[in-house]
């Protein structure tokens, strides 16, 4: 950097904040006292949230929780620097703007801060200069808001979505205390005395006037979709012998609330904790969803919805909401999306009520149709399809507004049987699992690193509640920190959707070639992951056949892009018949897709003049009726880059000049039909009906939030001269029934044109 350049930056840096700070006129006539840093920052972490309407998850009125109550910030002297500090406190990387004059509606209660002036680098808004807590000359007409860049700080845990208007002074924690000895051992706990956290212990609720609606709310918040009647006489005998503390003696839920604290409650008078004359402690029995059932006989009875699903979530019971219509899956737009509608989705999928109703494509954007908008469930409906909603027109909504949910799920204690150690952060380390030896004593042990892949790592990270797996590691000598050395598990093979490693296949007895501790399995987990999807309709629109002369295919042959018989051809005379099409690969996830290999190991291809960052990025195959490959092509190593992006997203990756490779969230990489290797060599293929299949990231080399949408398939009809593709779709876009029909495409059985 030159000296003059540096001087300019310094000068500009000093000048810019003063130009940004005076953006709204101060409405006060009284002279402003010179701002000083806020009084002593409070010891507990300052809570910040976004509120107001209409807003997205990354913008809204700023509210601060100080001295036990929520309040706002006045817009006088507000600046982008202030917004940057607040957005980072909310878990976003930075701010893109801020708002004045109560754009998101007027707040209530205190106006906590006024004339706030941050440099922009502060860790918390309380470290910036201001008039001091509670000292302001503003009204709520001047409440400030922020617009944050929709990108989360990696590993940031607190969520800024506070939609459940729960009065925190009432009750937060609720549990079921099992009474029968057998029930205490089994997870999840589905029946018992309802207890609420009170002072340092737990208190009971008097059951006089208790209804099934109250039970429904308690079951929902504990992760259970349904409630059952309970045998009160059995409990009465047992509970009369115990001393009870009744903290609450009247509950009147409607049954649609997502938390007991949202129901009308009457609390006992101080010192009168034992009055429940003629009643007993409330007892509740819940019915778990199929995922959490021990008894497989009951599982069959409990059907979960087949026309609603969750996609792209890192934890069980969370994801983007997708609904099935006319045999094709689509998404739901987030206008009016709230906890009641989200709870209907959660319950129909076998979870409890909703913990969060997420807007703005928070759990990744979908592809394909958007079916519903302004969903207005009451909360009692059996399915989201029974709720009132508006049909969608493309002007109304885009996938940036896809609705998502986080559901309450039963506590299973799965995270207590696994841990990771030795990493630099809590998101990485060597995996250690709890095992029982022959004497029945518990001890921690290692997992053999052989055959440990991203799929197994996905399950370990999910079990720990740490999100997705960035990588599964087969050797972990650099994390040698604990004294655990024994291998207790090997041959672990997961589908990737299991809730814990114990649900995956593994060897009955441990067999590990490299049994030393340094070859134990490890993981690097991440809150977010990429998600690549191919634009299926573009493949269908751009397909054609080209007979390309061999003298134009030397480069392609060198890159192994022709079928094996090309080696026997009479070069440079003759031609190869190529099935060509464009492919556009979108990243609809929540993290950039980057090659696993560092730049030092990328391979230069002089013929095409770029670096290859991945060995195998995509398979292109032509399959016959019984699934056998009749021709294959592959984009060997890719030069990954952002060809184009959706509105408001800027490109980050470009292959030219040894640039960074990857695909940014919200962008796509386009491989045009006319570039080398963007084809399948079908010179040896006879006329007939086939399936064209394209699979991205086939070896799961790079982490994605969803691997089920990595394949694309089309029906393909070839008459020896021309080719037709139809029914092109992503692997998980159709209903199961439509997928079966697709596989049994007529005429595919005899390979003759029907």
Buried (B, 14 or more C-beta within 10 A) or exposed (E): EEEEEEEEEEEEEEEBBEEBBEEBEBBBEEEEEEBEBBEEBBEEEBBBBBBBEEBBBBBBBBBBBBEEEBBBBBBBBBBBBBBBBBBBBBBBBBBBEBBBEBBBBBBEEBBBBBBBBBBBEBEBBBBBBBBBBBBBBBEBEBBBBBBBBBBBBBBBEEBBBBBBEBEEEBBEEBBBBBBEEEBEEEBBBBBBBBBBBBEEEBBBBBBBEBEEBBBBBBBBBBBBBBBBEBEEEEBBEEBEEEEBBBBBBBBEBBBBBBBBBBBEBEBBEEEEBEEBEEBBBBBBBBBBBBBBBEEEEEBEEBEBBEBBBBBBBBBBBBBBBBBBBEBBBBBBBBBBBBBBBBBBBBBBBBBBBBBBBBBBBBBBBBBBBBBBBBBEBBBBBEBBBEBEBBEBEEEBBBBBBBBBBBBBBBBBEBBEBBBBBBBEEEBBBBBBBBBEEEEEEEEBBBBBBBBBBBBBBBBBBBBBEBBBBBBBBBBBEEBBEBEBEBBBBBBBEBEBEBBBBBEBEBEEEBEBEBBEBBBBBBBBBBBBBBBBBBBBEBBBEBBEBEEBEBEEBEBBBEBEBBBEEBEEBEEEEEBBBBBBBBBBBBBBBBBBBBBBBEEEEBEEBEEBEBBBBBBBBBBBBBBBBEEEEBBBBBBBBBBBBBBEBBEEBEEBBBBEEEBBBBBBBBBBBBBEBEEBBBBBBBBEBEBBBBBBBBBBBBEBBBBBBBBEBBBBBBBBBBEEEEBEBEBBBBBBBBBEEBBEBBEEBEBBEEBEEE
